[in-house]
């Protein structure tokens, strides 16, 4: 009991380090000899010296030491082994703490020949009191021996050399050479010992009764009383003989294998005992565990149910698949007497592991939606499994780093030693995918890959975890619509589900670039999406036309950004005056826009004409056609009265080979014959301004901007600027140099021509002496300039707005 315990099990000592002692520690094991020197254990040294280290998947470590191991202190029938255990929390063993464990075991009486088959070595110990001379020695192949041997030089009771017998030859090694080759040799006053690792060069594989044995046929020569004596040190250990049928392990060990029975003519079984982990079990204990032990004439057989008490399951990985194997460390002791050796004790320790069996891993999803927490339990796992990292959205992070991503991970331990991992993730964690389902439901998806490692085998496997929760917390986007004189506006307030939804008008994806191409406005500040579309637009539906109003509607659909499934529809409808379709310019130019109503699917707007069918539209969209003509052309009629002259025409649509129009839009323009305007004014005598004349160089710029905000000017590549009649143009004149705050920029006259020459005719004045032209139907609007990031001296800028117009005379100055 306790963290380090020991047991005496026949000619073997077992020291156990508990899993509690080993938790989260790095270990270094060593064996201490009689002088106090610590010899660090490694695989080669353990096999040569009679030590075995077994790492249990359940966390404990078992250390076996043979009674005749290299550093054991043997006095009479008591052998003592001292073990040094160093433990540290870091792999470099810094700040390690050392613990000594010394244990003594009584073992006796020794049989004339003792054989041990451990998992990493074979050992044979032979009593020296019964030596045989070379002449009388009987080996399974008598002709193996040569009569010549060098003279022994070592002291009494020292091993001199060992001869290995191979089918084709024999090989003699001095003790020092045999030790360098990994063999363990020792001689005491009463016994000679040979220990052979299974990987040694002289090991042969021999079959007996269908079972494979690892065999070394050898003889040791040693000096005693000036005589060269020889001892047969053959050893044989079974390496297979295990079968798995119907969830049962069957282990068969043949008796009296030839390498161990050379020269023997009679046998007699003395004892057959078996157990687990070096512990012998009584017949009653075996029956309670459903073990079966059979001792037949030629073989000993053990049957163990898979999963029976005494063994344990350990995690295994095959081709990346998670599974388990059942492991049990069986122990068999066979004692017999024969006419050559007298009694032989053959101890066999056999670690058996069943084939890989895939295990379905349970993943349980128990989310606590009241606190908006996803809760996933993965497992159960055996104690030999450790979670090492997680992969979130393609990024691999350690368990510790996952906490920074909002993950809470802890282990749940069960009474049988197994465990499960519980992963808790807030619904609002960035790695949790959120997706709109329907109505007020949102789907939360956790997609994480867990990576595990097994101890001590260091096998790795991954477990994909996909957990889905449906939560009633969806907030859909909402919208309000309104119109001004010329535009339809939709203001959409974002919800919590439309971050990746896309705006569509019909099947047309409304992107910022596409909106700019159509002179639409599309703005998104993160909380609101604002869409503005002109009344006369190819994406506006015209649903009603009366003499007093036109009903225009804009329909917008939000679609899923991945599947393009429709998610939400919005619309705004407004009634505009029909006067928006017509412009009667003072110069006699008429601009009329005809619209196609909803339901007129077969009407081709490009085929609309005026009364004079040679007059065709100058601008055509899918739903509109714009005509521009003079009142004296295109079949326009006129009527006079005492105050006005009225011009009338029609937009018509004819089917082929039919002179009866199916579309007819009548329009008229009226011009006043005489008009008087009374204006009251009062003059005051103001002192004249004082201005000092001067001369200097000025640098000016003239720009046209896209909007009234004067934030984005047209670039060189965007000229010439195309506008409808009466659309606004926003001009800015700036004094660039000199940058003198005492200077004010004042505009005197501004005029437009139809060519790049400022002196060409015709001309139309936009500003006269800094004021709007009083003869304009739509007068120029001067805008105030305020301080801003771009405006340091407002007095150096002048801004004004002009409605788009066209010239109708080409060689004279235009007058009203």
ABEGO torsion letter per residue (X at the ends): XEABBBBBBEABBBBBBBAAAABGBBBBBBBBBAAGBBBBBBAAAAAAAGBBBBBBAAGBBBBBBBAABAABBBBEABBBBBBBBBBBABAAGBGBBBBBBBBBBBBOBBBABBBBBBAABBBBBBBAABBBBAAABBBABAAABBABBBBBABBBGBBABBBBBBAABBBBBBAAAAAAAGBBBBBBAABBBBBBBAABAABBBBBBGGBBBBBBBBBBBBBBGGBBBBBBABBBBBABGBBBBGGBBBBBBBBGBAAAABGBABBBBABBBBBBGGBBBBAAAAAAAGBBBBBBAABBBBBBBBGBBGBBBBBBBBGGBBBBBBBBBBBBBBBBBBAAAEBBBBBBBBBBBBBBBBBBBBBBBBBBAAAGBBBBBBOBBBAABBBABBBBGGBBBBAAAAAAAGBBBBBBBBAAGBBBBBBBBBAABAABBBBBABEABBBBBBBBBBBBBBOAAGBBBBBBBBBBBBBBABBBBBBBBBBBAABBBBBBBBBAAAAABBBBBEABBBBAAAAAAAGBBBBBAGABBBBBBBABBAABBBABBBAABBBBBBBBBBBBAAAGBBABBBBBBBBBBAAAABBBBAAGBBBBBBBBBBGBAABBAAABBBABAABBBABBBAABBBBBBBAABGGBBBBBBAABBBBBBBBBBBBBGBABBABBBBBBBBBBABBBBBBBBBBBBBBBBBBBBBBBBBBBBBBBBABAAGABBBBAAAOBBBBBBGBBBBBBBBBAOBBBAABBBBBBBBBBBABABAABOBBBBABBGGBBBAABABBBBBBBBBBBAABABAAABBBBBBBBBBBABAABBBBX
